[in-house]
Every structure is written in C-alpha cells, then in structure tokens.
Amino acid sequence: MLRIERRGLFAMGIFSLLSAWLAPAKAKTPSFADVSEFREFVMAAFKRQSGVDSVVPDPDDPAQFKVVMGERSSTSNVTNMFGYLRAYPNEDTDKIVSRYINSIIQSRTRTVDDSNIVAVIRDRRYVDYTLGMGVDVLHERLVADLMILYMSDQPDSISLITAQDFPGRELASVRKVALNNVRQWLPKIVSDDELGSAILYYVEDNTMLSPSLIIIDEFWKSIEHRFPGDVLIAIPRKDQLFILDDDGKSTTRAHARRLIEVTIEEDFNVLSPVLYARRNGKIVAVPD
C-alpha cells in the first residue's frame, strides 16, 4: 500500500524553503553527493530491519527501490527526503531515515477504522498514478486539479485506503468521519505572518493535513477576523497553506503566484501550481 512519510519530517524550518526569495544564504555541503548515493544509505538501513526479505534498486530511477517483506512489496522513492535533508543539512539523518522506514513497515500492520480516517488534499496526477498501479484509492474531486483522498492516519505515515477497506459503506459516511477527525487537529494550527500579506498556516505535528484546512468550515470561521472577505489560496506544497486577501489588486496576485513559484522551485513535496480563491464560501481556481 502506498504511504506518505509524515510526522516531523517537514514540520521544522518551513520558511527556509523560500530562502532564494526571502533570505538568500549559502547552502551547506550535503552529506550525500546525489540522490543515488542517498538511496544506497536508505537501502542499507532497510536491510538491517527484521522481516525485510530483499531491497532492490530501480535501474531506471536513481531515487527508487523495491522492498519485499513477506508476501508484500512496495516501491519507495527518496526524492522528497533527500530534498529535505539538502534544505536542512543539520537535521539528524538517521532519525529521518528511521521514521521513513517505520512509515513503510506500518503499511503492513496498519488498521483502518473510524478513529484514524482523515481527508487529505492531493492532485489529479497523484490519483491517476495510484489508480494506474491498481490501487482503487477512495477519493472525490474538490476543484480543478485538487482531489480529496481518504486516508489512514498512522503514527509515522498516512496511507491510502480503498473502497475495499469499507465494504458496503457510503462515501458520505466516510467523509463525515474523516472531516471530524481533521477537526480534532484545529487546536494545533500554527500561523505565521513573516511574509507580510501572505499568512502561512500549518498543522503542528501533522503537517500533511495543512491543505485539508480549506475544506473545514470551522477553520474559515477561526480566521474570519483576519480575512473577513474573499481570499486567495496557495498550496504549492503538501504541508503548507498560504492565505491572502483577495483584494483584486494585480500586485497581490503576483505576490501569491511568486510564492507558488519559489516554493515549487525547491522541487519536493509539491502539491499544486494553481492559484485558488475562496469566494462566497466556494473554492475556485483563479485563471492565470
């Protein structure tokens, strides 16, 4: 089952990913020459785990490898993790890799029930990829390229769930439970106004739920004192949400689009290059 590494991995130093725009600084030399060398390091750590039968590199992709555990196998890609460690060279590499490995092992023993279903925002390409791999991921369209995926929230990962996990159950029932579980994280929302007109919001200790805030009415009510009218929404990364006043000014939209551009240039954890807005309570895509 596909899974996404989560807790703590991208929670720290959010703004350093905008360093090329906010505060240019000379990067420290990374511990690994390239992603292929880093993959070898991660593969070696996997091989030391009990229950792992084989770890095989992908000959066509220097970031990917296949792990076989018993009758199950999974394909892993270390691109995001490598990008994170390049951005934060002082992080504990062993700890980050250990958390990543745990996220994959959890996919073997995970349990799915009403206590851990959450709604996660992803893009159409991600859904198409999972469907192409034969995973009938439980999902529905939100707007433009954004999709709502229903996933299992585990200690070190968020893994996909399928209709087969809830035989005979209506999607509306799963949706209600998933949104209620996301609401439990509202007290953990962190906001930062370092960017001036653009406010960053993220969910501390569960940053992958940050974009999900846009489908939670209580979130919008909690920030209406700051944003009483329509807003622009930028979610270039899977663990960040930027909100700006939709004041109709071209400079504000340019600011939002530049924010998306410089974030995506970091090339990891990418979600959507599209600028959105919330107008009269409805989320829409903003044309270029």
N, C-alpha and C positions, 0 to 999 in steps of 0.2 A: 504494500500500500504506500502511495506517495505521502510524504510528510514534509513539513516546513520547519526548519530549526527556529526556535523562538526565544525563550526566556533569557533575558540578559544579553543576548548576542548583539543586538543593535540598540540597546537602551541607553548606552552611555555616549557622551560626546556627540550629540545629534548635530550640532552646528559645524563641527569640523569638516563635515562632508561638503559644506559650502565654502570651504577655505579659499578656493580660487576666486570667489566673489567678495566674501566678507573680509578675510584677513589672510592674504597670501603669505605662505610660510614655506620654508624649505623642508621637504619631507625627509624623514629619517630613512636610512637604508633598511629595506625589508629583510626579514630573516631568511626569506626564500627567494631565489633568483627569478623564478617564474612559477606559474600555476602548476606546471608538470612536476616540479621539484616538491611543491607543497602537497600535491596529490600523493606522492610517494610517502611522505611523512604521515599523512592521514591513513593511507592503506596499511602502513606498518603498525599503527595504533590499533586498527581494526583486527589485524591478525593476532594480536595479543589477547583478544576477547574470547572468553569461553563461548562455545556454541556457534562460532563462525567457522564454516567449512572451507570457504575459499574467498579470495579477494582478487579480482582480475581487472587490470586496467583496460580502458577502452582504447583500441589502437587508433581510432579516428578522432578522438576528442581528448586533449591533454588534461581536461578538468574532470573527466568522468571515470567511474569504475563500477564494477558489479560486485555485490556482496551476496553470498549464498549462505543461508542459515537454515539448515534442515531442508524442508521441502519448499521454503520460500526464498525468493531472491528480490533484490532491489537495486536500482541504478542510482548512484549518488553523484552529485556534481558539486565540486568545492569552489566554484567561481565566487559566489557571494561571500563565503567565509574567507577566502583569500583576499578579496577586495576589502573586507572589514579589517583584516589584520594589517593590510598595507596602509589603511587610513589611520589605524590606531596601533602603531608599532610597539607601544609599551604594554599592550594587553598580554595576559597570560595565555600563551598559545596552547599549552597543554590543557588548560581548563576549557578553553573554547572548543577544542577538538573533542574533548571528553563529553561535553554537553551535546555536541553534534552526533557523536556515536550513540549516546544514550537515546537521542531522539529517534534514531533508526531502530534500535533494539526495542524501544517501546512500541513501535508499529507492529511487532509480533505479538505482544501481550496486551495490547490496548483493549479496553472495554468501552462500549458505546452505550450510553443511556442518557436520560433526560438531564442528568446532573452536569454533563460536560459537552453538550451540543452548543456550538456558537455559530454566529453568522459572520463570515469573513469576506471582504471585498477583494476580488481578483479581476483580471481582464479576460476578454473573449479568447485570446490566444492560449491562455493557461487552460481554460475549459476544453478547447479544441484538442490541446495536447493530451490531456488526461483521457478524453473520450477516444482519441486515436490509439492510446495504449490499452484500450479495452476496459477502462475504469469508468463505470456509469455514475459519475460524481453527481451528488444531489445538489442542484443549483437552479437558479432562476435569474432572468435578466433584470438589471436595475435601470441603466440608461446608457446609450451609446455603446462604448466598449466595456462598460463595467458590468460585472456579474456578482450575484450573491451566492457564495458557496456555503454549504452547511458542513461543519467540520467538528472533529472530536478534539477537545482541548485537553491535552495531556501535560504532565509536569515539565517536559523538556521539548515538546513539539505540538504542532497542530496537524492532525492527519485527516485526510479526506474520508467522508462517509458516503455510502451509496444507498440507493433505494432498498437494496437487499438487507441493509442493516435495520430497516424498519418496515418489514413486510406488511402490506395492507394498511399502512398509516398514511393519512392525507398530508400533503406538503404543508398545508396551512397549520396543522398541529405542530409539525417540526419547527416551522418558522416562529410560532408563538413562543415555544420553549427556548429556542436559540436567542431570540431578541431579549427575552427576560434574563437569560444568563449573561448577555453582554451588559445589560443594565446594572448587573451586580458590580461591574468594574467602574462605574461612573465616579465613585469617590476617589479613584486612583488617577483621574485625569490631571495631567500637568499642562500648564500653558506657559508660553514664553514669548515675550514681545520684543526680543532682541532685533528682529528685522523691521521694526517700526510698524508700518501699516499692515503687514502680514503677521498674524498670530499663529504660532505653531502649537498644536495640540497633540498629545500622545498619551497612551495609557501606560502608566508606570508598571513594570513587571509583566506586562503582556502587550508589548508594543504592536504586535501584529493585529490587534483589534482596533488600532487607532483610526484607520479609514472607516471602520464599521460605525463610528460615531455618527456619520452623516445619515444613517437610517434609524437613528434613535431620537424620537421626539423630545425626550427629556434632556438630551444634550443641547438641542437648539434652545429650549427654554432656559437652560442654565447659562447661556451666553447672550441672551437677548438684550441684556443691559449694555453689553459691549457692541453687539451687532443687532440693532432693533429693526433693520430693514433687510433688503435683499443682500446676498453675499456672493463673492466669488470663492470657489473651492479648488485648491490644487492638491492633488495626491500623487505626486510623482514617484513616491516610494511606498512600499507595503507597510511601513511602520510609522508614517507621518501623515498629518493632516494640517494643511495651511488654510486659514480663513482670512479673507479681506473684504472690506466694504465694497459692494457693487455700486459705486457712485457714478458710473457712466463715463468716467474720465479715461482717456486713452493711456495716460501715464500709469494708472492703477493696473489696467490690464497688461500693459507692457511689463510692469513690475512682477505680476503674477506669472506671466509666461517666461520671464527670465529666471525666476525662481525654479520653475519646472526644468528649464534647460540646464542650469548649472547642477541641479540635483541628478538629473539623468546622465550628465557627462561623467559622473562618478561611476556609472555603469555597474551598480549592484543593487539588488533589492528593488528593481524598477517595477512600478505598477502601471501608471498611465501618463502619456504625454499630453493628454487632453485637458483643457481648462473647463471647469464646470461652474455652475451657479445654482443658487437656491433662490427661486423667485416665487412668491406667493405660496411657499411651503412645498414647492415641487423642484426636484433636482433636474437640471437640463444641461446639455453640452453647450459651450459658448463657441460659436464659429470663429475661425481664425480671422 
